[in-house]
Amino acid sequence: MKSEDLLTTHSAYNNHAKEADFFYRSYIGGELYQAGEYLIKYLGEQNTPGDSYAKRIAATPLDNHVKTTVDIYGSFLFRNLPKRTLGNLVMNPQVMNFVHDIDNNGTSFDTFMKQVNDMAMVLGNMWILVDKPDYAVTTQAEQEAMGIKAYCAAYTPQNVLDWHYRRSVSGKMELDYIKVIEFEDKHMIQIAEWSKNHIHKYTVAKDEHGEYGDITEQLEYVNPLGMIPFINYAPLPSPTQGIGYSLVNDTAYNQKYIYNLLSELEQNIRISGHPSLVKTPSTQASAGAGAIITVQEDMEPGLKPYLLQPAGSSIDGILKSIDKVVQSIHRMTHTSAVQIMRGSPMSGTALQTERQLLSTKLVDISHALHEAEQKIWKLWFTWMNIDQPQDFSIEYAETFDIRDEHSDLELYKKAIDTVQNDEFKIQMQKMIADMLIEDETTRNQIHSTMSKQEQLVQESTQAMVDEQMAHPPMMSPQDMVSHIREMMDQGLTNEQILELHPEIQGYFTQSE
């Protein structure tokens, strides 16, 4: 095989890799974003060599909304870490080692999934390989000596050159071919081809110009699984198998627009503070405060030096445009309720709706993460020849209650002050404890104490009802006299009798 044939790509690779590169630069920012040269060139910068464009790039800041959006999504998704029920495998050292070191580089399972999810939200999708390269050794002793075990590795869309899906007899789309870049530097590139039956690994040399040369090494192994252990994780899949849509697609392009507006803003402020002087070549002028300009005595009035300075209204217009675009980003990412600014004209209903929309989007991503992890464990169990326990389960968050705790706390306080009922107050106090206390053990202790108080209140209320039933209001003088004698025989004082039957006092008052 020639290196040109080896480096052929999928029909959708070029467009997807180009977009993924732009989204990645937008996420990382800094020098990587500056190197993308996303500022629109002025007319004099297009064909004129010089460093004016480079200086303008260096002077323009980046307001990174892509990274902010990804960080917000990730903070909610992994606020409560996934719960894994391993059953009898919890005592298996290989399983626990995999949970704490999923990639043989010390990365925990939770950290790995968070990193993969962040990149998939930015790039559109990520490929996850679950591999155990024991096919490259000959004996079990050699495998143990080399520390070979099943592990995971993540590949970006730019590193997956080609792939192919085929529909199985059961109707399921299955991956039956994939070609990935395993390693690349300025001297060579290593490529692996996977099929259901074989694994081919190639090394291609590079010349001093970075051009690919001949294949210098070629290895072939038998695929012991009979399937390709790659998982395509795409939070928002596209109709094309193996490709996903970036969740920050529109955010990245709006961010680039703000980036150009900030460059215009910087230029306007610079020119406003340092206006341009228009003069003839023969006019002598020096810059700075108190500068003297010398002109010829016979100079025509139309040729006299003057200053060019933009109006300040253009700066206000740029700032208002930036604010509008920022609001648009918050709306399209459903993060208005999270990134709300002081003075924003959003009603309580609008904020609640935004929170619900964001929660729905996060639930969709959580489901995709759960499905991806299920596939990872299935492949790992197959590689390690371990039966999956019946009680094995994975739980990702299903709800994301995005609350304004300060507003809720104020509402609960007003409710407690308004409704004068002991049982109602106890229920409100339980809700406040659930909102403010994260430790489950502490919450349970508080709930237990409040439940005892609630029981005492209920018992007291029931006792008052029983007392009222035992001493009903008297309707006739005969019943009243008879009942008073019964209470006196029981040893009740006059004050106690009046407390139980305050209507007696009213009766005597009417009689008088």
Summary of the structure (lengths in Angstrom):
residues: 512
radius of gyration: 37.1
end to end distance: 121.3
largest distance: 130.1
contacts: 1333
relative contact order: 0.09
helix: 52%
strand: 16%
